[in-house]
Amino acid sequence: MEYSGQDFVAQILRIVAGFVLGLLIVGAFLAFGFFTTINPAQDPIGTVFIATFSFFAASAVGGVVFLPLFFAVVIAEIFRLRSVIYHIGVPGLVIAVIWVLGESPQGAASQSDIRDGSLIALAGGFLGGAVYWTLAGRYSGCWRRSET
């Protein structure tokens, strides 16, 4: 097995860029998904608040999902998993599991109820995974060259 140091460094940069941009997209999607009642034409200050909040949401989501997604990226790189299904599905499932296992609000009817916003969290994870796959996931394992 032959390895390319230059391709490895380029892949690390793509991974970091994909993760950060994916998180920003997830943060914006979550912020706008949870505050859908605000109309930008009628409430420009509320829209600026949502845009600002999306950066905080991105950092919060990034802090929570970093470790599970780090292992998912390592697995993808080792096994050269370039599948769009893997790179979209894993972040969506990680965010959805963390969301569902999170603390339910006071007054929830029962523990079996799906928390409000679960579909928004799942879709945000899928969207972030799609951004990551576009930038880095489709090149997973490119730094490993087989001897032929």
C-alpha positions in Angstrom: 0.0 0.0 0.0 1.4 3.4 -1.0 0.5 6.7 0.6 0.6 10.2 -0.7 1.5 12.9 1.9 0.3 15.7 -0.4 -3.1 14.1 -0.9 -3.3 13.4 2.9 -2.7 17.0 3.8 -5.2 18.1 1.1 -7.8 15.7 2.4 -7.3 17.0 6.0 -7.9 20.5 4.8 -11.0 19.3 2.9 -12.3 17.5 6.0 -11.9 20.6 8.2 -13.5 22.9 5.6 -16.4 20.4 5.1 -17.0 20.0 8.8 -17.0 23.7 9.5 -19.1 24.7 6.5 -21.5 21.8 7.3 -21.8 23.0 10.9 -22.6 26.6 9.7 -25.3 25.2 7.4 -26.8 23.1 10.1 -26.7 26.1 12.5 -28.5 28.3 10.0 -31.0 25.6 9.1 -31.8 24.9 12.8 -32.1 28.6 13.6 -34.4 29.4 10.7 -36.3 26.1 11.2 -37.1 26.9 14.8 -38.1 30.5 14.1 -40.2 30.0 11.0 -42.8 32.5 12.1 -40.6 35.5 11.6 -41.1 37.3 8.3 -37.9 39.1 7.2 -39.9 41.9 5.5 -41.9 42.7 8.6 -39.2 42.0 11.2 -35.6 42.7 10.0 -34.3 42.8 13.5 -35.6 39.4 14.2 -34.0 38.1 11.0 -30.6 39.6 12.1 -31.1 37.8 15.4 -31.7 34.5 13.7 -28.7 34.9 11.5 -26.6 35.7 14.6 -28.1 32.9 16.5 -27.2 30.4 13.8 -23.5 30.9 14.5 -24.1 30.1 18.2 -26.2 27.1 17.2 -23.4 25.9 14.9 -20.9 26.1 17.7 -23.2 24.3 20.1 -24.0 21.5 17.6 -20.3 21.2 16.7 -19.3 20.7 20.3 -21.9 18.0 20.8 -21.4 16.0 17.6 -17.7 16.4 17.1 -16.6 13.2 18.7 -19.1 10.8 17.1 -18.6 12.4 13.7 -14.8 12.4 14.1 -15.0 8.6 14.5 -17.3 8.4 11.5 -14.8 10.4 9.4 -11.9 8.2 10.6 -13.9 5.0 9.6 -14.8 6.6 6.2 -11.1 7.4 5.6 -9.8 4.0 6.6 -12.3 2.0 4.6 -12.5 4.6 1.7 -16.3 5.0 2.2 -17.3 7.5 -0.4 -21.0 6.7 -0.4 -23.3 9.7 -0.3 -25.7 7.6 1.8 -23.1 7.1 4.5 -22.0 10.7 4.6 -25.5 12.1 4.7 -27.0 9.4 6.9 -24.5 9.3 9.7 -24.6 13.0 10.6 -28.4 13.0 10.4 -28.7 10.0 12.6 -26.1 11.3 15.1 -27.9 14.6 15.5 -31.3 12.9 15.7 -30.1 10.5 18.4 -28.6 13.3 20.4 -31.7 15.4 20.0 -34.1 12.6 21.0 -31.9 11.5 23.9 -31.8 15.1 25.2 -33.8 16.4 28.0 -37.5 16.7 27.3 -39.2 20.0 28.2 -41.3 20.2 31.4 -44.9 19.1 30.9 -44.2 16.5 28.2 -47.0 14.0 28.1 -44.8 10.9 28.2 -41.3 9.7 27.5 -42.4 8.0 24.3 -43.4 11.3 22.6 -41.1 12.5 19.9 -39.6 15.8 20.9 -40.6 18.9 19.0 -38.0 19.8 16.4 -36.8 16.2 15.9 -37.5 16.3 12.1 -35.8 19.7 11.9 -32.7 18.3 13.7 -32.7 15.2 11.4 -33.0 17.2 8.2 -30.3 19.6 9.5 -28.0 16.7 10.0 -28.7 15.4 6.5 -28.1 18.8 5.1 -24.8 19.2 6.9 -23.8 15.7 5.8 -24.5 16.6 2.2 -22.3 19.7 2.4 -19.5 17.6 4.0 -19.8 14.9 1.3 -19.6 17.5 -1.4 -16.4 19.0 0.0 -14.6 16.0 1.5 -16.6 12.8 1.8 -16.5 11.9 -1.9 -12.7 11.9 -1.7 -12.5 9.6 1.4 -9.3 7.6 1.3 -7.9 9.4 -1.7 -4.5 9.6 0.0 -4.2 5.8 0.0 -3.0 4.4 -3.3 -3.2 0.8 -4.1 -0.2 -0.9 -5.9 -1.2 -2.0 -9.4 
